[in-house]
Amino acid sequence: MSITPGMRPNEIAKALIRRRSVTPDDAGCQALMAEHLTALGFDCEHLRFGEVDNLWAVRGDSGPLFCFAGHTDVVPTGPEQNWTHPPFDPVEADGWLWGRGAADMKGGLAAMISAVETFLAEHPEPGLRLAFLITSDEEGPAQDGTRKVMETLGERGVTIDYCVVGEPSSRDRVGDVVRHGRRGSLSGQVTVTGVQGHVAYPQNADNPIPRLAAALTELSQRQWDEGDEDFPPTSFQISNFNAGTGANNVIPATAEAWFNFRYSPRQTPEGLQAVVEEVFGRHAPRHEFFWRDSGRPFITRGGRLLEAVRNAVRETAGIEPEFSTSGGTSDGRFIAPTGTELVELGPTNASIHAVDERIGLDELELLSRCYEDILKALQD
């Protein structure tokens, strides 16, 4: 099924949902989008890095560069028999469009495409260059997707002035929450080494479990910072703890834990690592770390894009948006650090990654109109 001129967002979304694009498989979604965008005057370039397909599409050669960013990949469905409707056979029922990716984020992509088509019909020579940056690696490692595309654009000297990411940012109604930044994310995996032995002869062993527990307890009780007017305080959370041989009379040789920081701009990954190393040095001198810096904090404070988004949500949705930096990470972390004014504005997120993922049919239309109003405001 192709995307044809005049299609409403629900029909575009259904065409995308039908493609089983579980990370990193794009399953032809980007080709479907590129075919339609080419007809709208975009120059489309397919950039493949590793196993990941990416689409960079641009229209125009003068004016500020406005980019819609998003992803075609979706998370696995789980047992499909648990779904009310087959996850890759989209169904409209009870005011909803049901299917994997409906909200995260094929619905957002559909609203973008519809908005651009309507906008260009009214403004065939806008005062903006328009672009789409689409990846199939957002739900996965996020190494060969938007990150690599931004590196490629940087090598070419291409800079994005404004960017709207279609992640499902909204809580109860479209536009009630708009992300204008994100916290940083730093993950760590630590292995503490002791000496294995019999539980009846602890003097002959060195139990790594209390050493690891003591270090984690101290870190969990630490007040890292108080955040600021835009960011909540830095959070340290333990996600996994593993130890033991399976026998109840053996002190194990090692104990392992995984943890994560979601941190405000008051912290740096280097500073957080230094504190953790110091704490473990006191409680568990024999340890080994593996670190993963998933993204630094970023924020857009002020600027034309924020004002355009605020006005679009007010006028189209009839509500005052809350600008927030909460939630997880997004591919915005690879775009905003280049100096781009960036927000995330998308559907409601109650069903994302869940069984029976869905998006309200009215949400799709409203989101498309919001996107169109943003474009109109920025071209003036």
QUILIN-V172446 format. One record per residue. N is the residue number from 1. NEAR is the number of other C-alpha atoms within 12 Angstrom. Layout:
N/NEAR
N/NEAR
This chain:
1/20
2/24
3/31
4/23
5/24
6/19
7/24
8/30
9/39
10/42
11/32
12/40
13/50
14/42
15/38
16/45
17/44
18/32
19/33
20/31
21/35
22/32
23/29
24/33
25/30
26/37
27/28
28/30
29/41
30/42
31/30
32/31
33/44
34/31
35/26
36/29
37/35
38/27
39/20
40/32
41/24
42/27
43/24
44/28
45/27
46/29
47/29
48/26
49/23
50/17
51/21
52/37
53/37
54/45
55/42
56/38
57/38
58/31
59/31
60/22
61/19
62/15
63/20
64/28
65/32
66/42
67/42
68/45
69/47
70/48
71/50
72/53
73/42
74/42
75/32
76/25
77/26
78/18
79/13
80/19
81/12
82/14
83/22
84/23
85/23
86/26
87/37
88/34
89/25
90/34
91/31
92/23
93/16
94/12
95/15
96/26
97/39
98/38
99/46
100/45
101/51
102/57
103/52
104/44
105/49
106/54
107/54
108/54
109/50
110/51
111/47
112/50
113/53
114/38
115/38
116/44
117/35
118/27
119/31
120/29
121/17
122/15
123/18
124/20
125/20
126/26
127/23
128/31
129/34
130/44
131/41
132/41
133/47
134/50
135/53
136/47
137/38
138/41
139/35
140/27
141/24
142/33
143/29
144/30
145/44
146/42
147/34
148/31
149/37
150/34
151/22
152/21
153/23
154/19
155/11
156/10
157/11
158/25
159/28
160/34
161/30
162/41
163/47
164/51
165/46
166/48
167/46
168/46
169/42
170/36
171/28
172/23
173/31
174/45
175/44
176/33
177/34
178/44
179/44
180/43
181/45
182/41
183/41
184/40
185/35
186/35
187/30
188/31
189/30
190/38
191/32
192/37
193/29
194/29
195/23
196/26
197/24
198/20
199/19
200/13
201/15
202/18
203/13
204/15
205/21
206/28
207/32
208/35
209/32
210/24
211/32
212/39
213/28
214/21
215/32
216/37
217/20
218/22
219/29
220/22
221/14
222/20
223/14
224/26
225/20
226/18
227/22
228/16
229/15
230/25
231/30
232/25
233/25
234/33
235/30
236/31
237/25
238/26
239/18
240/19
241/22
242/23
243/29
244/22
245/16
246/10
247/12
248/13
249/15
250/23
251/30
252/29
253/26
254/32
255/34
256/34
257/30
258/27
259/29
260/34
261/39
262/39
263/42
264/35
265/31
266/25
267/29
268/25
269/30
270/16
271/17
272/33
273/29
274/16
275/21
276/38
277/27
278/18
279/25
280/31
281/21
282/18
283/27
284/32
285/23
286/24
287/30
288/23
289/25
290/20
291/24
292/22
293/28
294/30
295/33
296/32
297/40
298/37
299/36
300/35
301/23
302/18
303/20
304/27
305/36
306/34
307/28
308/32
309/47
310/34
311/27
312/34
313/35
314/23
315/21
316/28
317/30
318/17
319/21
320/21
321/33
322/28
323/33
324/31
325/38
326/34
327/26
328/27
329/33
330/48
331/46
332/51
333/40
334/38
335/44
336/36
337/27
338/25
339/22
340/35
341/38
342/45
343/53
344/52
345/55
346/50
347/48
348/37
349/35
350/23
351/27
352/33
353/26
354/27
355/27
356/33
357/42
358/47
359/49
360/35
361/34
362/26
363/38
364/45
365/33
366/38
367/48
368/42
369/37
370/41
371/50
372/36
373/32
374/39
375/42
376/30
377/24
378/33
379/27
380/15
